[in-house]
């Protein structure tokens, strides 16, 4: 296969990241073999391809690679000391595989970072174009490069607000936004489409984690003393207020709303035109700033809220932080079940255990409207690959969120018998990092279902809600041990039609399951 033919073949195919990697490997192998036979060098072939294609670039810009294997040039120079100067409005662009504007954007990125030897650092894997570009822009800023120039790519990101530190060392909130131009780019739209033509929420969760990381980095980076090391500590909530329409453009904005000694909270809001000015989705991420050497909590740049709205948001999160601190001190850091014993299980949850025991011991005589919590479980076990790592070399938290979401979705689908609709991420905890090469086991469990009885004939369908917990656990067969790294709690909606199949009551079999189910029911009552 010639270089030109391989290039046009890859451009013409809309393929997933895995297929891209395979096809690119085959095409590259064939192209190199052809070049070797002709006695050509890779550099001379690249120059020829660039001059013969008006939309092409040199190998340094990698515009002719399949999108999921594109390279972004990285400079080896140290960070500039003046990189915290004012930048009131800077824009970067990220494009879909078929966008010609991605060529010029990639080319300008290569030249401005000034890698003298032309070597490139790869973001190879199933990342979205938004995640790739956010990470690239973060690296550019760390290298002291100026922000990417505005463009006309199908997806854009921008920063609004001064990045300079105030005289007292604090920093005013900065608004970082990402625009998904779905209405004008079919390739980008297809990347976020699920099998039923709706928004693929798991992909958005990946981007939210990436954007939150950029917001945290933008706030903490001063240009002095090395790069900040920031890790996601928790996701308090990701709530969907309005259905998302895939054909409409999406704008996501993120901003730091609170800082503690070493922690900071980032609030992100997603907007679509049909629901503005109200956000269609709102998320809150919590990060912790660590010392790069000791990996212990380190002081963070303090936030200086400027507007009444920013001050109110700061006060709200401060109240939450104070309440959590008081609760930890009261409980002594112990879990609720351990601290209070079996007596902590409410009577309602004890009744569920009693019904579960009937189903276990007298299955032929017990009511047929129940299912045991263990019977709802689904599992997914896999090895974490290098293509799933983040900018720090560990497994990308957004990838874990997407995989947990998709398992939770499938579990709800199997439980309810109809396609679920995402409502919210109730809580995500990041207890321990996941490393490349880890054997990760995801276990999903239905904890509670509300609205299980079908409506009477002739009435409107009811919208039942289901709470699913997904636990991520790393297993080390050599050491014969395993430990929990993450816990995800999702809430889905199921449509129960008149005369249709009713949802079964979910019955816990022990005190631990009963308490988790009771908490899930309580959370639903507060929605």
Helices and strands as residue ranges (DSSP letters): H 3-12, H 17-38, H 42-52, G 67-69, E 71-73, E 89-94, H 101-113, E 120-122, H 129-142, E 155-160, E 175-180, H 186-191, H 201-220, E 229-240, E 250-259, E 263-271, G 273-275, E 281-290, H 308-331, H 336-340, G 341-344, H 347-361, E 370-372, G 373-376, E 378-383, G 386-388, H 397-416, E 421-430, E 439-450, E 462-476, E 481-496, E 505-507, H 511-525
